[in-house]
């Protein structure tokens, strides 16, 4: 147990028994200077005090007060031998009891316990012993294990200084040495009563109380010790463990300090216990949930330092760096973890995801393949692999992977479906969509804490309808391409518009426009889940619209806590989200016909024409492009698709090859995005060759800026939609540039398949919707042969664009408002959500 050893600073300069011959004026100056220096010394300004002591010694050689006080300066600097020499010189000139007390303190530091005892006894026999004299003597006796004398001197010290907390502390330490723990506990308690701010005795009392099983008292003193800055593992560990068992949230700060600052030797034993280590992982996870990533990383590094590099520690570090978007460092840790546990499926997946985030797609593909090789029946690995094979156009055994994935999805409950968009390339039936949505919902929401202690959501009974758009993507992103205009078009006499952003601010015009046009813009990027729930509930929204869903960057799982009386999702995730967290999703008569309502976990809010929205602000650049600029023959009929390669299913590409074969003089034009590896072109070229198509008939283009990219549609003759995940933003782009598009939107039942059909309907192009691959091929071939008909479609689009529902954004916002008003009024009336349709009457 600790004791307190400290220097004894005199309150005034001391009378000398052998004063040097000094002129009275100089003597007076020396005493005044020493008094001033002593004040600096007490206040901790040791440099100023030392300079003044030296000034005195320079003018008055061998001035005892200056010598002994300079010795204390050296002691504070851990220059013990020099301190001892100065104190020896002072005592030789003036054997004052204070000097003996302070020399005893230096001797204790030098482990000269017997000599320290002698000096302290000299001071005591003089009759001028201070509390510090007894403290130093008790320490010397404890070190020499002189127990009988320790007991006697301790009693004398208490009688002489009953109101000195440090004396009680050292007396208690001596009693502990004597095995008298109860009396020691009382002594430390007395020290706490006298000086509650004393950390040393507060810690020692807490340790005794924990050892005696007096939990409630131990908690009181541990809490106080923690507040005073305790770093004692013997206090923080039991305190933190108890708090964690009762309420994990309350233990975070305690356990974090324990790991970062606790004594290594005291942590050695608990770090061998799996339960203790798991508790530390839980704290690191909680810190990450609070976005305190640097704290979590520091704590995990300390854990690795004390415990060594275990797979779990290194993996947790990788996860923390991943959440910090430091993917390179995350890769380094996941790679180290993989070396510690080769063939770890989780580690292989983690490495794949990191490379995906760095747009190193071939590397990502390799790790996902390795993960499936290590665990062939792991549904999550198969899902990542399927999606990545599509992105990289690696179609070898794609069908087998997809069918196995669907089969296993019936048998397993995957723990991570963050890559669930890949399912949309596998399913065509509404019943499969419903089943997959249920899996996705359970995966997304299962680990989100429920904040039952927070005040519940209140439904406002009057006032403007307060809506909140909740998104990661108020930035350069397709969701903002589509929605940037709508925020300023809402009728402010009836609606109050909030944008709730938790994604990065990319400084783009999209971001600035949205910030300008909403009534309230709140940046939640660095807020914890709980903070978001508290702050959004405080807004008293009527309707919350999630624009992200289960896509990259999502924090939609927060919504299980309910942020508004009505919660719905729109645009970001083109399927049901399952689980009953959302009251509504937006649909339309084509995307979500009433006969399919039962296959959605949400109620369907059916907008007229299309559930999509477009922005009239999206314009091409002022540049002029010709076919020659893109390497396209002037006389060719140009079929095109400029969507993500991840949406190109081999069966659709086969259909495109069939169309080319049966349309002489035609070419297929594809464009790579920044997320498509260049090797994808090589793989597609190989497929083209296998179909017997001349390589020059398939044209591959590199990425372009968005405004220049729009000009491609002016060069193309006819766009070909993908299947089973159809086009959304891409379809709106091509139609806005008056380029027709053929789609198989009526060939399936899922939201992702049917959505392009509603876009075509809203653009007055319903005749370009087909219900089978045969009809799709036949229509495309017919249009390729009839250029006049294709031109007429383009001219019709161009001429009627201003009146088409797809491009009449103000009218689309009025329809959206009708839907929001219906939702909010039902909630205000206490009625449950219902499927409903907005009439096309505006």
Protein Blocks (a to p, Z undefined) as FASTA:
>chain_A
ZZdddddddfbdcddfbdcdddfklmmmmmmmmmmmmmmmmnopamlmmmmmmmmmmmmg
hifklmmmmmmmmmmnopaklmmmmmmmmmmmoccfklmmmmmmmmmmnopaklmmmmmm
mmmmnopacfklmmmmmmmmmmnopaklmmmmmmmmmmmmmmbmklmmmmmmmmmmnopa
klmmmmmmmmmmmmmmlmklmmmmmmmmmmnopaklmmmmmmmmmmnopabfklmmmmmm
mmmmmommlmmmmmmmmmmmmcfklmmmmmmpmklmmmmmmmmmmmmmnopaklmmmmmm
mmmmmnopafklmmmmmmmmmmnopaklmmmmmmmmmmmmghilklmmmmmmmmmmnopa
klmmmmmmmmmmmmmmlmklmmmmmmmmmmnopaghklmmmmmmmmmmmmpccfblklmm
mmmmmbfbfklmmmmmmmmmmmmmmmpccdfkbccddddfbdjdddddddfklccdfklm
mmmmmmmmpcfklbccddddfbdcehiaklmmmmmmmmbdcdfklpcfklmmmmmmmnop
abdcdfklpaehiaklmmmnopbfbdcdehjlgcdeeholafbdcddfklmgfklmmmpf
bdcdddehiacdcdfklccdfbdcdfklnopafkbccdddfbdfklmcfklmmmmmmmmm
mmghiacdddddfkbcfklmmmmmmmmmmnopafklpccdddddfklmmmmmmmpmbdcd
ddfbdcfklmmmmmmnopacddfklmbmbfklmmmmmmmmmnopmmmpcfbfklmmmmmm
mmmmmmmlmmmmmmmmmmmmmmgmklmmmlmmmmmmmmmmmmmmmmmnopacdddddddf
ZZ
